[in-house]
């Protein structure tokens, strides 16, 4: 299953990069380079829980858009991401966090040089995990969330990236359907 998801992510990335290859022959063009840091409101469904809560996690990294043309590009970068979760059980609370190193491969529609909307997968590789009620079992080493978002500048060197993310399937045994809404502050490098 892990290999199949990883292969699917590679196929999607290959298809997106195929369009970029023609542009690269003319000269590589990029836009919107930025350092990003922000918060994510995460939740996940834990098996047997009476209720699931939203928990704040952090995201930190760099991003850029590799241009296919003036209006279309591939949003990519490198990120450290926390997927936190908390659930109430009868008589106890389960809190945990799984951290990831991520590489987005998202198709971006550029509305302006400094603004656009994007959708696509993120290849996330597990760095670590913790859980207050024992050890997590069956933690996935690689997950491929789908993200929908928008980014824009509101000052010459400062912008925002807002997004919704969904991971179908499980992060670990009994930790399913992770979702997040996030907002990153962007410090643009152009």
Secondary structure as UniProt FT lines:
FT   HELIX           2..26
FT   STRAND          30..46
FT   TURN            47..48
FT   STRAND          51..53
FT   STRAND          55..67
FT   STRAND          72..89
FT   TURN            90..91
FT   STRAND          92..112
FT   TURN            113..114
FT   STRAND          115..131
FT   TURN            132..133
FT   STRAND          142..155
FT   TURN            156..157
FT   STRAND          158..172
FT   TURN            173..174
FT   STRAND          175..188
//
